[in-house]
């Protein structure tokens, strides 16, 4: 899975927790990093809704425009109606932060199974 998150502490926490579950995480600090690296070989993309250089929805939209159909998941703090509507239209799940339970892990596992 690819993780696009601008906060190093969040990146570390998710990578560590997912590693314990046997999931490999390719971390990226910004959307441009994933675009440059490519999404080949990742089963799912988890992106923060508010990245340093673009929105998570914009990142996933740019990947879709390049033909990448990898399932996408947004993580967001207090997602508003506009974000929810945009994610719904794009077929992207939203998991709300703080990540206090297994919601993100469960959503990623579902995406990996479906993808």
N, C-alpha and C positions, 0 to 999 in steps of 0.2 A: 504494500500500500504506500502511496505517496501522501505525505503530510505537509501542508503548506500553512505555516504558522509563524507570525512575526515575533512572538514572545518566546525566548529561549527556554524559560522555565516551563511553559506549557508544552513545548516541543519535547523537552526532556521527560516530563511526567507521562505524556502519552506514549512516547517511544518506549520508556521503561515498562509501563503497564502492559502494553501490547506485546513487548518482547517476552514478558512472563507468560503470556498466553500463546506463545509460539508464532506470533505474527511479525514479519519483518517490515520495518518502517524506513522509507527513504525520506528524510526530512529536507525541507526547503524553507528558507526564511522569507521568500517573497514569490509572488506569482511569476515574475520574469525568470526566476531561477528554475521553476518547473518547466516553463515554456522552452528555456534554453536546453535543459537536461532531457526533455521529452518524457512522455508518459508510457512509453513502451515497457511492457513487462509488469506494470502495476495492476493489481486486481481492482483497485478502488482509489479514489482521490478524496482526501479529507482536507478541506480548506477553511480557514477562518473567513467569516463573512467580511471582515475588515482587515485586509492585508495592507502592508506599508505602501504598496505601489498600485493596487487596484482592488476592486471588490472580489470576493470569492466567486460571485455569480459571473462577473466579467471574465475571470480566469477560466471558469468552466465553459462559458460561451465561446471564448477564443479557442479552447481545445476542441470543442464541438465543431467549430468552423474549419479546423484542421483535420476533421474526420475521426477524432478520438471519441470513442463511445464508452469509455470506462465509466462505471457508476461514480457519481459524485455525491458527497455529503458536506454540508456546511455546518460549521460550529459557530454559534452566535450567542451573544449576551443580549437578552431582551429583544428578540427579533420582532420588528414591527410589521404591520400589514403589508407594506410594499415589498419587503424582503420575502415574507411568506408567499405572497402572490407570485413574485418572480421565481422563487424556488419551485413552486407548484407547477408553473408554466414550463419550467426547464426540466421537470421530472427529477428534482434534486431534494433529498431529505435534509431536514434541519434538526440538529441536536443542540439543545440549549445549554449554555454554560451558566454556572459552574458545572463541571462534569462530576457530579457527586455519586452517581451509580453506574451501572453497566450499560446505560443507554447508548453511548457511542460505540462501545465494543459490540453490542447486540446489533446495531445498525450496520456496522462494518461487516460483521459476519453475514448478515442477510444480503448485503450488496455483493460480497464475494461469492456466496452460494448462487445468487441470481445471475451474476456476470459470467 
